[in-house]
């Protein structure tokens, strides 16, 4: 069975390496020889990370998309506009499609799955979330008997590496980011990772499957990690927490709550010990209970592993003439709960004039909004300035925001240094 690649970069080379290395095992599992015959590339002369004997390189997309001998198109080129056009052409030409493109699926998945359904083909996308961690297939098959209550995880390796270095090596944010870039864990323009957009795309894909719902990724709440300082990391440790960028999806009676934001995670929680570029997803099902997936969330071979597993799935379905209908086109839309209605706990760090009655005035504001405090730290600083750190009990976000506005207006408050949500201790 012949495969055409759209892209031969990090992930494409990883997939080719796995196919070459495990050719005998793959044939044993499928009964079929799998061969990559063509690859669309930008530069024919660029050095490749794997041997490419037998693979015809081309800069002409039609040489791959319209080749009648190619059964499966693997899109690992990235980007959105061209990738979308090429996948549509591939489907219309009768090809099955494997993709690792989370940005594309989060934004245009509904349209692409509907086209695939019309032409009686399918799109496989295990590699789009979590690299080599099996997530898509477990949601679609292994956990299908469950009503998923919530999904919560660390699904961006760049931000997790940065926050880990800040915690373990006590580096400032800027230094941790530079190290992530030097080691290849962060792009030169890391904004999609730092601002939470990358995690939001992945959360949209997972939540669609977890909650059987069409998801508008533009409605997923996101918050950056760029305001997290080493002081926040150290205070969190003192209070018994680690700071992580969490992607959280929940289904409630009022609708879906989908959000990506920095979070204080209790040290005893499994997600608190997920370090560096590793990813983890923690979910709760009504039948299975608590389940956690953990592993490398990116990289040539981990992501290539997911790509090749999808290729194997396609080959088996073709060989056995299995019509594995497209589940994604059956999902209805569900309402999203506004963040103002969400109930959370909050960490607040502020600087105030070091004088009698300051904390009392802050506590009065919180009391007026019926917000109770769980933990309090007060540190003496230089130049007659005190730093106050506190953690609230559960409060509706709208109430908390009203209290913050009042606190900022107090004469004794120099600034609100940071506000971070807190995960409830189990």
N, C-alpha and C positions, 0 to 999 in steps of 0.2 A: 504494500500500500504506500502510495507516494504522498509526500508532504511538501508544501511550499511555505517558506518562512517570509513574513513581512518584517524585516529587521534582523540583524545579526550582531547585536550588541551584547551586553552582559548576560541578559536572560536568554537570548537566542543561542548564544554560544554554550550556555549551561545546558540547555535542552539538547543541543547537538552532541555535547560531550557525554551526556547520560545515555542517549540512544546508541552512540558508538560503543561505549563501555559495557552497557548491559544488553546488547543486541540479542544474545542467546537467551537470556532470561525473559526478555520481552516477547520473543517469538514463542517461548514455551507457554507464556501466559495468554497469548492471543491466537496462536497458530498461524501467525502471519509475519512476514518480513516487513519491517517498517524502514523506509528510506527517505531521507531529506534530499530532494532532487534539485530544488531551486530556492534562491534566497534573494529578496529585494534588499539592496543596500544603497547607501548614499554615495559611497566611494569604493570603486572596484579595487583600488590598490591599497586600501587600509589593511594593516596587519590584523590577523584574527587570532583569537585566543585558543582556537581548536583547529585540528586538521580539517581542510575543506575539500579534500579529494572526492570527486563524485558529485559535488554540489555546484551547480551553475549559478554564478553571481550575476545579477542584472540590476540596472537602474530603471528598468521599464516595468512598472507594476503589472501591466497587462500580460507580460511574459509569464507571470506567476498566476494571476487571477483567472486568466482565460485558458490556461493549459488544461486540455481535456483529460490528461493522464493524472493530474493531481486531485486527490480525493479530499484532503484536509488542508485548510489554510490556518496557519498559526500566526497570529498578530502579536508581535512583541516589539513594535517600533515606537510605541508611546505616542503622546499627543492625542488630539481629539478629532479635528476636522478631517484630515486625510485618512486616519484610521477608520473613522465612521464610514466614509465613502467606500473605502476598500472592502470593509466587512460587508456592506450592503451588496457590492458587486459580487463578492465571493458567494454569498447566500443565493443571489439571483442566478449565479452560474452553477448552482447545484452542489456547492462545497459545504462541508461541515466546518465550523469555525471554532478555534481555541484561542482565547485571548487572556492576557494578564493585565488588561487596561482598566483599572479601577475608575479613573477619571471619566472615561468614555461611558462605562456601564452605569455609573452613578447619575450621569447627566442624560444619557440617551438610551438606557437599557430598555425602557418600555417600548420605544419605537423599534429598536433592533430585534427584540424578542417577537414582536408582532410580525415583522417581515419574515423572520425565521419560521414562524408558525405557518405563514401563508405558503411558503415554498417547501414546507415539510422537511426542514433541516433544523439544526439546533446550534446553540452557542454554549460552549463550555468555558468556565471562568474560575476554576479553583485557584489559579495563581493570582487572582486580582486582589485577594485579601489574605494577609498573614504569611506570604511567601510559601515556605514548605509545610506550614501547619495545616493539616486537613480541617477545613471549616465549612466550605460550601457544601460538599457532599454529605457530611454529618447532618447539617441543617435540613437538606432536601430529603435524606433517606433515613439515617440512623435515629434521628430525633423526631421524625415525622409524626409519631404517635403522641407527642407531647404538646401541651399548650405552653409555649415559652413565656415565662413571666418577665424575665429581664435578661439583658446581655450587658456585660461591662468588661472593658478590657484596655490593655495597653497595645495599641495596634499601629503605632508609629515608632520605628526603631531609632530615628534621629533624635527625637525629643527625649526618649527614654535614656539614650546614651548620654545626652547632655545633663539631664537631671541626676543620673547616677554619678557622673563625674563630679558634679557639684556636691553631692552627698558624701561619696566615699573619699574622694581626693580633696574635698573642700575647695574646689575651684570656683571662681566667679563665672557668671553666665558667659561672658565674652570669651574667656579662656577655654571653657568647655566646648563652646561652639567651634572655635578655631581647631581644637583637637578633633572634633567630629568631622570637620571638613578635611583635615589632613589625613585622616584614616579612611576617607571615602564613605563615611556614614551620613554625611550631609552634603547637599549640592552647594555650588558657589552662591546660588540664590536659594536659601533655605526657607523662604517665606511661607510656602505652602505647608511645610512641616510645622514651623514654629507657630503659625497662626491657627493651626488646627484643621485646615482645609483637607489635607491628605487623610487624616483620621475621619473626617466627616464623610468623605466619599466612601470609605470602607464601611463606616457605620451604616450609611444608607443602604448599601448592598446587603449587609448582614441583617439589618432590621426588616428589610423587605421579605427575606426568607423566614426570619424568626417570627414575625407578626403577620405574615400573609397579607402584606399591604403594599400598595404603590407608595413610594417615598419621593417627595420633592426635596432633593438635596439642598436646595437654597433655603429651606425652612429649618435645617438642622442648626441649632445654636452652637457657635464656636467662640472660643476665647484663647488668647495667645499665652505662651509661657514666657514671653520676653520680659514681663515685669517681675518674674521670680528672681529673688536675690539670694546670695549665700546666707544672709541673715534669716530669711524665711526658712531656708533648709535647716539651719541650726535650731531655730525656735521650734520648728515642727518636730525635730528629733527630741528636744527637751520635753515636749508634750506627748511623745510616744507615737509619732506619725512619720511617714515618708511622703514626699510630694511626687505625684505622678500625673501625667496627662492622660486622663481617662476618657474613653468614648463610652457613653451610657445610653442604652435604650430600654424603655419600660413600657408595658401596656397596662393602662389603668382603666377604670370605668369611664373616665372622662376622655380617654384617647391615648395617643402615643406621646411619650416624652423622649425626645432625642437631643443629645447634647454632647459637646466635646469641650472639656475645660480642665485646667489644673485642679487637683484634688489632694487634700490631706488624707492619706490612706493609713489606717491603724497598722502598726508594725506587725501585729499578729495575723493580718489578712494575707492570703497567698499572693496577691498582686504586689504587695509591698516588697517582696523579695525578688521580683523580676528585674534584672539588671541589664545595663548597657543596651546592645542592639536587639535583645530578645523581646519577643511579643508574647502576650498571653490573653486569652479570652475566658471569662468566667461567666457561666450562665446558670439560670435556674429554670427547670422544667417542672410541670405539675406532677409528672410521673417519675422521672429520673432523678429529681432533686438537683443537687449542685454538681456541676461538671466544669472542669477547667482544661483548656487546651494551651500548650506551651511549646515554644520552639523559636527557631530563627525566622524572623519575619521578612527577610529580604536576602538578596545575594544571588549570585549566578547559579549555584547548584541547588540551594533550597527552593528558589522560585522555579528553576528549570525542572525540578522534581515534580512540582505541581502541574506544570505544562505537560510533561510526558505522561503523567497519570491520566490527564484528560485525553491525550492522544490515544492511550490504551483503551479508555472507555469508548471513544468513538469507533475504534477498530472493532471492538467486540460487538457493538451495536450494529455496525454495517455487516459484519460477518454473519450475525444471527438474525438479521433483518428485524431488529428491535425498533419499534416506534416509541421512543421515550418522550412522550408529549411534553410540551414546554409549560411547566408549572407557572412560570412568572406572568404569563398573560391572563391568568385567572384571578389575580389579586385585586381586591377592591381598594378604594381610597379610604383612609381612616383619619379622623380629626387629630390634629396635633395640639397638645396642651401648651399654652403660652408659658414662658419661663416665669412670668410674674405670679403664676398660680402654683409653681413648684414649691414644695417644702424642702428646705435644706438646713444644714448646720453651716456656720461660717467661722472662719479664722479672720481676725482683723488685727492689723498692726498699724499703730499710729504714734505720732510724736506730739507731745504736749508740754506746755510750760510746767516746770517742776514746782508746783505750789499747792497749798492746801485746798482741798475741795474739788480738784480737777476730775479725779476719778468718780467722785460722787455725782458730778454733773453729767458725765458720760452714762453712768448707771441709771440716772434718772430718765435720760432720753430713751434708753432701751426699755426701761420699765413702763414708760408712757405708751410704748408700742407693744407692750406685753411680750417682750423678748427677755427670756431668762438666760443667764450666763453659766456656762459649764466649767470653764477653766480660765484662769487669769494669771498673767505674768506682768510684773512691773519692774523695769530696769532703769537705774539712774544713768543718765548720759551727761556729757559735758555741756558747758555753757547754759546751765539751768534748764536743760531739756530732758524730759523723761520719755522713755519708750514704753508703750503699753501694748501688750499682746493679749488677746482674749479669744475664746471660742464660745459660740452661742449654742443653746439647745435648738431643736427644730423650730423653724419659723418660715412662714410664707415669704417668698422673695419680695413681694410688693411691700410688705410690712418692714422688712429689713432695709430695703432701699429708702423708705421714708425716714427711718431712724438715722441712716448714714447722712442723708441731706441735713438733718438737724444737727448732727454731731459736727459736720464740717463747718457749720455756721457759728459754733462756739468760739469765743475769742481765745480761749486757752489752747485750742487744738491747732498745732502748727501745720500738720498735714496727715492725710490718710495714706500711709505708705503702701499698703497692699490689702486686698480682700480675696480670700480663696475659700472655695467650698470644702466641706469636710464630710468624709464618708462615715456613716454611723458605725460604731463598734458593734460587732456581732455578739 
